């Protein structure tokens, strides 16, 4: 059952293939682009083998020893060209599966193997042992099945109707980022810290002392495992060196062996050791569990700068060698496709991107500008490598120089979609509002798409997307989902009898509160399931204060704990409510009964009326307070329903973000026609961007509308803007966009990102994908190959308004 032929992600032009500062990097990059994404069955086989033979262990010790077993047994793959070593799978582009979280069916594997876009090759061997070993053993044991068994009818009804999604039914918590502790401590130091904490346990007065000991022992086994894994690489490198006749290459292999022998057991001493240490840690986290999203190195330029500066000053490193090492590091990220989902989610998920985001710039602990020489070198690497992974961002504060922003814009203008741009000052304010210390806030930043957190100190898990537009649709139908005909909400009144817009808003807010309560109740149960059944001892080592508390990352061990619910469709719901207010209650152009008839018939026979709703309604994104005030009311209602509510973790809180990734397409598919003139099943608005094509007054009006939302009450908002390539080809255009960013951030905007491409190019790429294999666009909080996107997402990106002036 061979996979369909893989479409390689590059054109035939040699110039594109030859990106990289050295011959070595060009060879490695070519291999990365040519490697075929595939399911690596090794982890599933090893974890199943371990669970079968170790059923008597407590769960925390089981998880720690299981991780150690994986590190002892998993394939060590090394390309002799590499300067940074280690792969998550059996070879580049191999992704493992995590049957203890969710077990793929044979049908899932067939679909992944056969799907036209972003397939994962599945070998006959994987099909066979999944059928005989993996599926039978894990049936009834997975976290996903535990979750579904615990959810009540109200949750299942809302979930199936598309009111919300649930991330943690397929992916483990762990949307988190590393701080600088690994650059100061080796794993042997963490082990000593763990042993000291065990010795200080008070079994006489602390009733949870035994539980804490088991959690700590699990962490100790995990730390031992990652040391073993590194030393296995060192051994293999020495084997290669024995066979190598070239003295230069032999010396290089032996040097890399010494690095793997030293880190991560010990704290790094050099720039090269620091990069390799991080990479082993990264692999450890994403091998332990399929965290949502991939682990992140955080403030890479700030963390690595002391090593870079020291090595340069001592003459043991050149700028050219540092660049080569960073380019090799970039290729390692690109070798790691995201673990594929299961069921309908796998069918809809259409990206290999694993959402590892590297922050550049921002501020230091004392609040001063953190941009340094290494920051600009990394920007050079981003531009040169032009790889989808890792994702990158610049963190812009008031103290950041314009030179920094403009350097990033010169990369963005090429149409690459990276880096995205964040307001470092707003992120700090967001974290302070949530109760973080000033120091932890300054050391924090963003990860995944746009989410803010305290790096190295926080478990900020994403729980799923929330469909604001679907809540309005259910409100308009008095609690009934018109697509299924089922009563899924609460009765809030027949809208045809409402006498005022305020009455409608009251009904919407009651429905919103009901569905938020359903979502949160489910998440509290899910949180306890992970705490009880799936600790993550390796990740717990890396996040303060898990060791000191003797508690797992998933059970509340982190210093801060946040569960985020992501609101989707703010543009669509704003324009829909604006249309009702304007045309039904104020101008009385239509009655509510007439409007409901139009919606139920998907505007069939009502094209004139639809165009009035589409073109004659005050729209969000045009600096029109009529619409923007409605947006703010919906946002504040959502915020009030969610923010500050307690999770099951001590001190943990629910928070909101405003982003969809690509879920606005799925959410649109479960929504009928909407009062703004949108046809049934079409995508909703994405992020906090206006409805596609409805921002008609230019980008300045867009950011002024978006800024009327209180971004500081969120943990992240996502704003997409599209410019024509010609506009950013001049320094005048670059200056204008730099000013736009500064202006938006002065109004506390959280994030902005740019697609610099014209609609005609995108239309041609859709029609002739073979000619545009290297065309990269900004999708949501990530970039992807345009030709790999599904048709609805391609069309949605084409519809986003182009701007030619600021």
N, C-alpha and C positions, 0 to 999 in steps of 0.2 A: 504494500500500500504506500507507494512512494509519494512524496510531496510533489505538488506542481512545481514546474521550473521556477526558480527564484529570480525575480527581477532585481538586478544589481542596481545599487543606488548611486550610480555615477554614469556620466556620458563617456564616450570613447576618447574624447580629447585628452591628449597626454598632459597638457598643462594642469587640468583639474586633478588628474591622478597623481601628479608630482608635488602636491602640497606637503610642506614640511621643511624644516631648516637644514636637515641633513639627509644623506642617502638612507641611513638607518630608519629615520622617521618616515620617509616616503615609502619604504618597503613595508613597515608595520602598518601604516595607514591604509595602504593598498590591500593588505591582507585582511584588515578589519572590515573594509568595505566589501570585499569579496566573500567573507565568511557568511555562511547560511545560518539564519536563525533557526534553532532547533530545540526540542525538548530533551533535556538531559535527565535521564531516568535514575541517575546514580543516587541522588539524595533520597528520593522516595524509597529506593531499594534498601539503602543503609538505615534510614530511620525506622523503617518497618522491621527490619532485621533486629535492630536494637530493642524496640518495644516488645517484640515477640519473646525475647530472651531475658528481659529485665522487668517483669511485671510486679515484682515484690517491692520495688523502690518507691519511696515517697515521690510525689510529683516534682517538687523543686530539685531534688537530687537526680531524678530521672532526666529532667531537662538539661541539667548541667553535664551529666555523664553522656547523654545523647549527643550534645554538642561536641564534647571531647572525642567521642567515637567518630563523628563525622570528620573532624580535623585529622584524626589518625588514619582514616581509611579513604577519604575522597581523593580523586585523581589530582596529581600535581602536574599541571601543564606548564611548560616553559618553552617559549620560542627563543632560540639562541641570540636573536637580535635584541631582545628586550633589555631595558634598564630598570623597569618596574615589573615585578612578576606577581602572578596569582590570578586565577579565574574562578568565578562562582560555579560555572559548569565544568564539564569534562574538557572543554576547549573553548576558544572564543565564539561568542554568540550562542553558547549553550545556556539555557535557563532551567534551573531545577523546578520541581513541583513540591508542594507542601501538603501532603495528604492528611496530616493531623489537623490542618485548618479547613481545607476543602479538597475533596478527592475528585479528580477528573474522571468522568465516565468514558467508556469507549467512544460514545457518540461525541463527547467533547473533544477527544483527541482526533477523531476523524475530521471534525469541523475545523479544528486548528490546522490540521495538515492540509486540508483541501481548499480552505477559503481563498478567494481570489486575491485579496489584499492582505498584507502583513501576515502571511502564513508562518507557522512553526512546523518544521519538518519533524515527523514522528517516525522513528524507525520501527521495523517489524518486531525487533527485540523489546522495545518499550511497550508496544501494543500487547505483546505476549505476556510479559510479566505483570503488566497492569491488570490484565484479565485474570491471571492465575493467582497472583499474590497480593497486589496492592489493594484493589477494589474489595475483594472478600474480607481482608483483615480489617480495613477501616470502615466498613459498612456499619453505621450506627454509632461510630466513635468520634466522628469529626466535630470540630467546633461549629461548623455550619449546621450540621444536623441538630446539635444541642440547642443552638439558637432558635431554629425553626420549631423545635418541640416546645420551647418556652413561650413563644409569642402567641398572644391571644387573637381572637377574631378581628377586633378593631384594628390591630397592627397589620395583620395579614391583608385585610381589605384595603387599607390605605396604601400599603406597600405595593400590592398588585395593581392598584389603580394609577400608580405613578405620582402619589402625593409626595413621596420621598424615596430615596435610595438608602441602602445600608452598606457602608464600606466594609464593616467588620464581619460580615457574613462570608467574606472571601479573602480578606486581607487582615493581617494582624495589626494591632496598634503599633505605633512607632514612628509617627511623622515627627522626627526629631533631628537634632543637629548637634555636632560635636563642638566643644569649646577647645581650649588649649591644653587640657590636662595631660593628654597623651604625649605632648612634646616635653613634658616635665617629669613624667613618671613612666617607668617600664612596667610590664605586666608582673614582674617579680615584686615591684613596689605595691601594686594593687593587691597581690596575694598577701603580702605582709600586713597591709591595711585590713584585709578581710580576717586574717588570723587574729590580729589584735582585737578586732570587734567581737570575734567569737569568744576570746578570752575574757572580755569585759561583760559578757551576758550575765544577767543576774537571775539564776534559776530559782532562787528563793522568793524574790519579790515580783518578778515579771512572768505572768501566766503565759506569755507568748514567746518565752525564751527559746523553747525547742523549735517552734515554727521559724523563728529568726535564724537559728543555727542551721536548719535545713536549707533555707534560702541562701545563706552565706556560703555553705558548702557547695551548693549548686554554682554560685559565682566563682568559687575557687577552681572547681573542675573546668569551668569554661575558660578561665584565664590560662590554666595549664594547657588546654586544648589549642589555643591560638599560638602559644609558644611552640608546641609540637609541630603545628602546621608550617610555621616559618622555617623551623630547622629541617623539615623534610624538603623544603625548597633549597636550602643551603646544601644538603646532601646531593640533590640532583644536579645542582650547578657544579659541584666538585666532580661529579661523574662526567659531565660535559667537558670540564677543564682537562681531565685526564686524557680524553680522546682528541683534544684540540692541539693542532700542530703550530698554528699561528701564535707566536708569543704574545702579541698585543691582545688578541682575542682571549687567550688563556688567562692573561692577567685581569682582563675585564670580568671574566666569569668568576674567577677566584675572589675578586673584590666584591662582586655582588653576593657571592656565597657568604663572605664575612659580614656583609650588611644584614643578610637574613639570619645569620647566627646571632647577631647583636640585638636587632629589633624584631619583634616587639618586646622581647624579654627585658631589655634595658631601655632607658630613655635615649632618644636619638641625639647624636652629637653633630651631625652634618645635615646639610640641605637634602642630600640624596637619602640619608637614613630617615629623615622626617617624612619625606614623600612615601617611602616604602612602608614605614610604620603605619601611616594613615591607611595605605591601601590594604594591608593585612586586616586592620580593624574594620574597614569598610566591608571587606569580604566576609568577615566574621558575623557582622550584624545581618547582612542580607542572606547569609547561609542559614543562620539560626532560624529566622522567620521571614516571611514575605511581607515586610513592613510596608505600611502605606505612608508616605512614599519611600523611595530609597533613602538610605542614610546620606547625610550631607557633611562635607568638611567645614562648612560655615565660612568664617573669615580667613580664607586661605592666604591672602596676601599679608595680612597682619600676623597670622600664626607663623608663617614661614620666613618672614623678613629677618628676624634675628639670626637664623641659620644662614640665610643668603648673605647678609651683611658680613657676618663673621668669616664665612668661607671666602668671600671675595677679598676681604682685607688680608686674610692669611695667604692668599694666592693659591688655595686648593680648589677654587672654582672660578670659572669665567662666566661672563654673562651668556656667552654662546652655549656653554655646557648646561647652564641652568635652564636655558630655553629648550634645549633638547630633552632634558629630563621632564620638564613640564609637558612637552608635546607627547612624550611617551605615556605620561600620566593621563592625558586627555584620551588617548587611544584606549587605555584600560577601561575608562568609563563607557566608551562607545562599544566595547565588546560585551556589554551587559544588557541584553534586552529585558524588558519588564516581564516578570512571571505572568503567564496568561491566566485569565479568569476562567470561570466555568459557566455552563448553561447559557442563558440568553445574554448574560453580561459579556461572555467571551465572544459571542456573535457580534455584539455591538462595539466592543472595544477594538480600536483600530490604530494602535500605535505601539511601537517597540520602546518608546521613551519611558525611562524609569524615574524621572523627575528628581534627579540629584541636582541641586542648585548651589552654585558657588557664589558667595557674596564678595564683592570688591568695594573698597572704600569705606564709607561710613565714618564713625568717630572712634577714638581711643577711649580708654577707661576714664581719662580726665576730661573728656569732651572735646579734645582737639581733633583736627583733621587727621584721618588715618591713611589717606592716600600716600603711597610711597613709591620708590623706584620699581619694586616688584609688581605693584599694581599695574603699571604701564607695560611691563614685560608680559604679564598674564593677558592683558588686552591684545598685545601683539600675537600671542599664541592663539587666542580665540579667533582672531581674524585670519590667521594663517591656516589653522586646522580645519575650520568650517565643518565641524562635526555636530550632529544633533545633541550628543551627550558629551560632557555634562552641560546642563543648562547653566547660564550665568546671569548675574545681575550686578548692576552698579547701585550702591547705596549712597544717595546724594543728601548731604546735609547743607545747611547754610554756610558751613565752613569749607565745603568742597570747592576746589577751584573750577572755573568754567572750562579750563583746559581738560580736566578729567571727563566732564560731560561730553565735550565736543569730540574727544578721542573715541568715546563709545559711539557717538552718533555717526562717525565716519565708518564704523563697522556696520551699524544698523542700516545705513543708507544703501548698502550693497544688497539689501533684501533678505539677509540672513535671519532676521527676526531676533537676534541676540546682540547684546545683552538687553534684558528688561531693566526698567528704571524704577527705583524705590525711593521713598522719602524717609531717610534715616531718622530725621527729627520726629516725624509722625509715628514711626514704629516705636521709638522710645516712649513717646507719650501714650501710645496704646498700651504698652506693657506696664507703664507706671499706673495707669488707670486700673489695670487688672491686679495690682497689688505687688508687682515685682519691685525689687530694690533698684535704685538708680544705677548701681554698678552692674547688676544682672541685666537691666534693660539696655545699657550701653554695649554690653557684650553680646546682646541678642541681635536678631535680624530676621530674615525671611527664608523660607524653604518651600519645597514643592512648587506650587504655582505662585502664591502670593502670601502665604500664611506666616504671621509673626510669632516669635517665641523666644524664650530665654535659652540661649544655646548652652548645652551641657547641663542644664538645670531643670528642664521641663519635659513632661510627656504631654504633647499637645496633639491628640489624635483627632482625625477627621471622622465624623460619624456618618456622613452622607449628605446628599443634596436635598433641598427642600423646594418643592414646586409651588411658588407663590401664585402663579397663574391658575394652576389646577384648583387651588383653594377657592379662588374667585369663581371658577366655573361651577364648583360644587355649591357655592353660596347662591349663585344665580338659579340653581336647580333645587334649592331648599334641602340640601344634604345628599342629593342623589348624584351619582356619577352618570352623566348622560351616555357615556360610551358603553357601559355595562348594564345600566338600568338598576344598579344595586344602590341601596341606601348605605353610604359609607361614612357620612358625616352626621351632623345633628340638624334638626329642623330649626331654621332661623327665619322662616316666613316666606310667603309667596312674593317674589320681587315685583310681580305685576300689580301688587296692592300698595307698594311703598310710595309714600308721598314726598319724600325728600332724598337727596343724595346722602345726607347724614344717616338716614335710616339704613340705607344700603351699606355704608361703611361700618355701622354698628354690627350688622349681620355678618359682614366679612370678618371683623375682628373676633367675633364669637367663634366662627368656624376656624379661624387661624389658631386661636387659643386651644381649641379642641384637638386639632391635628398636631400641634406642637406638643401637647401633653401626651398624645399617643406615641409620638416619636421619642420623647424623653423617657417615658416609662420603659420602652423597649431598650433604649441605650443603657439604662441603669442595670437591667438584667444582663445585657451583653457584657457590660463592664465587669460584673462579678464572675461571669463564665470564664472570661480570659484570666482574671485574677486567680481563680481557683484551679483551672485546668491547663493553662498555657503560660507559665512564667517564662521570662526571657532573661536568663542569668547573665549572658554575655553583654547584652545591651545595658543591663542594670549596673555592671561594673563602671560603665562610662558616664553615667548620669548621676550627679549629686541629687539627693543624699541617700541613695539606695543602700550603700554599704553601711553607713552610720545608722540608718533606721533598721537595718536587717530586713528590708522589704523589697520585693520585686518591683521592677519598673511598671508592670501591668497591675500591680496591687496598690499603688500609691506611694512607692518609694521615692519618686522624684520630688525635688523641692517644690515644684509647681505642677499642677495637673489641670489641664483644660480639655474639654470636649467641644469641638466646633461643629455647628450645623451651618451648612452653606446655602444661603438664599439665592434662588435662581429666577430670572425673568422680571427683574425690577422695571426694565423699560417697557415690556409688553403689558404688565399689569397697570403701570402708570398711564400709558396711553389708552388702555381699555377703560379705566375708571374716568379718565379725562373725557373720553367720548360719551360715556353715560351721563356724566355731570353736564356736559355742554349741550348734547343733542336731545337728551330725554328730559332732564329736570330744569334746565335753564331756557334753552331755545325752543324746547318742545317740538323739535323737528320730527321725532318719532316717539311713540309710546313704548313703554317697556315690553308690552305684549308684542308689538311689531318687531322690536329689536330681538327678542327671544326667538321669534319665528325665523328671522334672518339667520341667526346663529344655528338653529336646529337644521336649517336647510343648507348650511354652508354657503350662504349668499346666492344659492342657485335661484335665478330670477330676480336678484336684488343687486345687480352690479352697480347701478347708479347710486344706490344707497351706500353700498360698500365704499365706493370712491369718495363719497362725502365723509364717511367715517375716517377713511385713510388720509384724505387731503385737507379736510376742513376742521380738524381737531387740533387744539393746542398739544404739541408733542414735547416729551422729555428730550433734552439734548440740544435745545435751541435757546437756552437762557430765558425761558418763559415761565414766570412764577405761577401761572395758572396750573400748568402741568407739574412743575417742579415741587410745588407745595403738596401735591398729591403723592408724588414720589416720597417726599420726606415723611408724610403721615404713614404710608405703608411701611417704610423702613423703621420708623420709631415703634410701630405696633409690633413688628417682628422682633425687634430688639427687646422690647418690654416683655414679650412672651418667653424669651430664651435667656437673656443675659443674667448672670449671677445665680442661677439656680444650681443647687448643689448636686455634685455627682456622688457616687458611693465612696470615692476616695476622700480621705480627710483633707479638707480645704480645697478640694477640686470644684471647679465651676464650669457650667455650660457657657459658651460664647457663640457669637455669630461671625461668619465671613460672608462675603458677597462675591461668589464666583461659581462658574459652572463646569470648568474644564470643557468637555464636549457634551455634557449632560443636557444642555439646552436643546440639543437636537432630539434626544430621546424624550425629554419632557414635552417637546412640541408634538411628538408622535402620539402622545396619550391625551392631548388637549384638542377639543373641537375648535370651531371658529371662535374668534374672540372679538369683542366690541370695537377694537381698534381697526378692524378691517382685515385682519389676518385670516387666511384660509385655514381650515382644519388641518392638523397634522404637520403644519410647517414649523420650522424651528422657532423657538422663543428668542428674545433678545439675549445676548451673552454678557456675562459679567455685569458691570454697572454701565455698560455701553448703551447708547440709544438703540431703539429698534432699527434694524438694518435698513439704511436708506432714508431714515426719518430725521437725521441731523442735517438740517438744510442751511444753517447759518454759520458754518465753519467750525474749526476746532476750538477756537476761543470760547464760543458759545457752549460747546460740549463740556469743556472743563469747568465752566462757570455753573452749568447745571449739575454736573457730577459733584462739585464741591459743596452743594447745598445739603448733601448727605453728610452726617457727622461720622467721618471715617475713623475718628479716634475711639468711637464706641465699638469698633470691629476689631478683628484680628487680621483683617486683610480685605481689600477690594481690588477688582481687576478691571482696568479700562484699556480698551483697544482703540487705536487711532490708525487710519490708513492714509499715507501720503503718496502722491505720484512720484516716481523716481526723479523726474526732471526738477521737482521743487528742491530736493536735497542735494542736488549736484553742485550747488554753489555755496560758498562760505556764508553768503547772505541767508540762504535757506537754513544752513546749520545753525547760524546765530539765532534765527527766528524760532527754531524748534527748541534750542537751549532756553530761550526766553519763555517759551510755552511751558516747559518743564518747571522752570523756576516759579512761574506764575501759579501753576497748579499746586505746587508744593507749598507756596506761601499761603494757600487757602486750605492747607492740611490734607490735600489729596495723598492717598497712600501709594499708588502705583500707576504707571502708564507704560504702555508698550506699543511698538509701531510695526506695521507692515508697510514696506516701501515698495510698492508694485502697482501696476495698473490693471484694471479689470480685464482689459483685452488680452493681456498676457495670460491671465488665469483662465480665461475662456478657451484660448488656444491650447493651453496645457491640458485642460479637461478633454478637449477634442483629440489632441495628438500627444498622449502621455509619453510615448516613446521618444519624443524630442525634448522633453522637459524633466528627465529623470532626476536632475540635480536641483530642481526648483524647490526651495525651502520657504515656508511661510510661518508666520506666528499664528498659532491656532487659538490657544487660550493662555495658560501660564507656561506654555512650552512651544517649541518649534517642531515642525515635522515636514516630511516630503509631501508636497501638495498632491502628487499622484497617488500617494498611499491613503489619502483620506476618502471616506465614502462620499457618494454623490451629493447627499444632502448637506454635508459639512462643506464640501467644495462650493456648492451654490451659496451657502450662507456667507462664506468668506468673500465670494465675489460681490455679494450685495452690500457688504460693509462700505460705507461712503468713502470715496476718495477726496482728499483735500489738496488743493494746489496753493493755498495761501494760509497764513496764520492770522 
